[in-house]
Amino acid sequence: MTYVGYIDSFHEINLSYHSLENPAHYFKHAVIRCDHATIPLFYSCQHDNYYTFKTDVPIELHHRWFIEFNNETYPVHTGSVVRTTAFDEKFQQQGTEYGSIYHPDSTQFTLWSPVASMAEVVMDDVVHTMHYEDGNWTVTIPGDHYLKPYLLGVETNHDYHLIIDPYTKGLTLNAAKGVVIDPAIEPAGFSSHQVPFVKPEESIIYEVHVRDFSMHQNSGIAKQHQGKFSGMIQPGTSTPSGCTTGIDYIASLGITHVELLPINDFAKVDDIKFHESYNWGYDPMYFQTPDGSFSERPDHPEVRLLELKELIMTYHERGIGIILDVVFNHVFDRQTSSFEKLVPGYFFRYFDDLSLSNGTGVGNDFATERLMARKFIVDSLLYYADYFKVDGFRFDLMGAIDIATMKMIDAALYERNPNILLLGEGWNLQTALPNSHKTVPSNGHLVPHIHFFNDFFRDTLKGNNFDISDTGYMNGYGKYHDRMFNLFTGQYYDMHVRQTINYCEVHDNHTLFDRIFYSSKQSSDEMLLIHQMATIFTILSQGVPFIHAGQEFFRTKYGHGNTYNLGDYINRLNWNKRQMYNSEIELFKKAVALKRTYEVFRLTDYQDITSRIMGFDCPAPVFGALLFDTEVEFILLLNPTAELQTVEIPRLGVFKIVLSTTRSSGRASGQYILKPFETTVLTKRTSY
């Protein structure tokens, strides 16, 4: 039988071995040995079938070690030592640039693995030996190696692995190999194009999946562009009846940012046969390379970079920023990931009993709190910020990322761009971190520039997210009426108004339309009014509004909730509905215009909010708010009931209807009679 020893600190080895009556005598002459050294071991104690040994000298981890005693020899692997503070402090390399660094006359390759006993670059069927120093392995290969595929060969824990460089900026088809590439390549005009200047509090986010955007047969987008980066930017497209689609449609909405679901390389969709499978992309493989399925030429690694930069530049030219959805909380498969092969046990989170942490629910939690894992995340974000001019990042399951990492991200990105928009899911997951270390709203004061999805806002409007039959204010005849004013004014016990992301629909779970259909007993027309009420309230409330693509024209997923792999028919944007609900889209645009035009709808200081926004008496459960801008005052009214509701207007004078879901125009003085499920904004100038 082969037993294994584990290096659990620089001075300690634990050996799995059968029971012994006198282990101190049996292990009296034990040593560990490698090609370069022999170190005496001193037996310490026994715990179950593990025997602990100590050393007087620290163990150098970058060798292939064996434990020897009584003419027996067994391999020694790196164990818990990689998860010690001493390991991080000794081997952190904060200033090192990793990956393949291309120059026309040479390429330098650098990887981090303090525990590898050898490392090499395999390129053109030639093996190039790397050299070790302080945790890094490096080699410089002369010549021009642009677009050359390569793999890294590493030996860890006595096993040899051929892996893809986790820092690779280019990939061959379906991530078979990494590719040497110059990340500075760019389309014409990219370096000089104008990046939009939008303050975070002025932002309105529109979330879309690249593939979903253009796969519908009536999108008007050319067949070769459908599902691709290029499909996001084709101008002049329309439905058969002439309604705008594509980028022209998005630009007409008035939103400030488009948030793209994950665009980096992921596991479940074939680069070439992408029609044969579908996935949102929350199964990350290689974080610094765009996924080939979004490219028209996935077999040309540099084209992916050019297409993504072209997309970003084109939206910038329309005054719209791009936010990337990034998934640093887990990897697709821990055991086969490059991270695990490079430094086994380091990049993933464990509980004290050595069981894997799985707060993400997908089999592993990336150990963001470890210094070189943290560095990888920061390096990746700076790469997209510097080379692609990305305007923001949305962090998937941010509650599984430690607060110190998010503070470092915040500082690094804010230094480059004070208007960069950072947001994430702050759910308190059962990951192996103390609550005080998690990036959740209660710790939000430590990362003041980072925004959190507001699930309290969501559930108040439409009911408990995990009970499809539950109702909230909009679909429950005014349920939670007592919460609505604080909700509208951004007053929460654990989240500042500057940090709230207000939403009632997102790619996850049922769409708002499907939720209302399940939970409401109203007619079809009334359900649409309820839907509009929730969407408009989301836009006009204090905080940053977040809109799921197609929400403005009642997007449905035909009753399905989690549709991450359910195919194009379920997930694609249905551009037929865009032309069916053109008048409702115009109301959406009006709400967006109000948000962007008048400061009173996007305040960030609570003193301003309390002095400029007031509630007033309305027949319950009607919601009413009075807002004072510099030269205009507004009244917002919501009627979540099926009855007419008469509201006494709390201000003198004649108000004009600037937005109503049930009437096209009109004026009001003294009182206003709300129709069933009507949403109305009234306005009056206060100075001339």
Buried (B, 14 or more C-beta within 10 A) or exposed (E): EEBBBBBBBBBBBBBBBEEEEEBEEBBEEBBBBBEEEEBEBBBBEBEEEBBBBBBEEEBBBBBBBBBBBEEEEBBBBBBBBBBEEEBBEBBBBEEBEBBBBBEEEEBBBBBBBBBBBBBBBBBEEEEBEBEBEEBBBBBBBEEEBBBBBBBBBBBBBEEEBEBBBBBBBBBBBBBEBBBBBBBEBBBEEBEEBEBBEBEBBBBBBBBBBBBBBBBBEBBBBEEEBBBBBBBBBBEEBBBEEEBBBBBBBBBEBBBBBBBBBBBBBBBBBBBEEBBEEBBBBBBBBBBBBBBBBBBBEBEBBBBBBBBBBBBBBBBBBBBBBBBBBBBBBBBBBBEEBBBBBBBBBBBBBBEEEEEBBBBBEBBBBBBBBBBBBBBBBBBBBBBBBEBBBBBBBBBBBBBBBBBBBBBBBBEBBBEEBEBBBBBBBBBBBEBBBEEEBBBBBBBBEBBEBBBBBBBBBBBBBBBEBEEBEBBBBBBBBBBBBEBBBBBBBBBBEBBBBBBBBBBBBBBBBBBBBBBBBBBBEBEEEBBBBBBBBBBBBBBBBBBBBBBBBBBBBBBBBEEBBEBBBBEBEBBBBBBBBBBBBEEBBEBBBBBBBBBBEBBBBBBBEBEBBEEBBBBEEBBEBBBBBBBBBEEBBBBBBBBBBEEEBEBEBEBEEEBEBBBBBBEEEEEBEEEBEBBBBBBBBBBBEEEE
